Amino acid sequence: MPLSLADFDYELPPELIAQFPLPERTASRLLVVDGARREDRRFADLPGLLHPGDLLVFNDTRVLRARLHGLKDSGGRVEVLIERPVGRHEALAQIRASHAPWPGSRLRLEGALEVDVVARDGAFFLLRFPAADDLVDLLERHGKLPLPPYIQRPAEASDEARYQTVYAQARGSVAAPTAGLHFDQPLLDALRAKRVELAWLTLHVGAGTFQPVRVDDLARHRMHRERYVIPADTAAALVAARARGGRIVAVGTTTLRALEAAAQEGGILAGPGETDLFILPGFRFRTADALITNFHLPKSTLLMLVSAFGGLENLRQAYRHAVAERYRFFSYGDAMFIKRQDAP
């Protein structure tokens, strides 16, 4: 049967949306989902769920200070959220204002940056920043950390560390790959001590990840594009894991999406790419055997992806269980360990 947006809705009490991280990264709860079976665990139990020779694949993207405030030529206030850089001096961005700025107008952001509005592309604007400095460096000096819209508070000093993974390297995201927020260095060391292999790729998460699906007919939805890089040593580690019979575990939906995008022609292709891959139930996964992920928004493309991975009815029941058991939801919330429905 064709799926509609309503198939991915659920009731979530607002008080279950985590507004702050727990004091320790690994203190979160972990809901294990293996088909129709569910088990309540702690995230610190993760090494016990893995075997020597398994391979964990992480997204090492680093969140930019991508939120900027300022004024239009007219004096009206604007809030700019960078979607993604598209060059050393240009970026696609969302702009919140009482009246959208016109192409050809100028914004003054953070009292220091004269930014030209070059063009409009649907929900996004193409902005040109001053050429004297690299765009990413300008954002790091003048911007603010872009907490997700469901966190109903301004970013605090502690978020500068806690809304980044401990292994973040490649600057370019405007949202954290949140499954990775549960890992600290002692847990990574414990996984290595158990001879679980670790590998990294990069997918820069865009602000479009928070854009709602606005059509009931899911075949009409178009995903935002995101950039990724699969290093050659990570591609080799995936091949080696398969050869030795180890499981491949994707840490986060962004990691899984990058792996699947790189595998659409068969084996994993190393190197850079862009993807607008939209994963729905019925999708044939080629890469990961298990997925570590946070809980996702109702009617979101991320909920659709995890439902495809673990089975639609299995995930419906898992989310009902999580709500009943008072799990914490979204970026600073708890996590799931989902076994692929058709995985051995």
Buried (B, 14 or more C-beta within 10 A) or exposed (E): EEBEBEBBEBEBEEEBBBBEBBEEBBBBBBBBBBBEEBEEBBBBBBBEBBEEBBBBBBBBBBBBBBBBBBBBEEEEEBBBBBBBBEEEBBBBBBBEBEEEBEEEEEBBBBEEBEBBBEEBEEEBBBBBBEEEBBBBEBBBEBBBBBBBEBBEEEBEEEBEEBBBBEBBEBBBBBBBBBBBBBBBEEBBEBBEEBEBBBBBBBBBBBBBBBBEBEEEEBEEBEBBBBBBBBBEEBBEBBEBBBEEEBBBBBBBBBBBBBBBBBBEEEEBBBEEBEBEBBBBBEBEBBBBBBBBBBBBBBBBBBBBBBBBBBBBEBBBBBBEBBBEEEBBBBBBBBBBBBBBBEBE
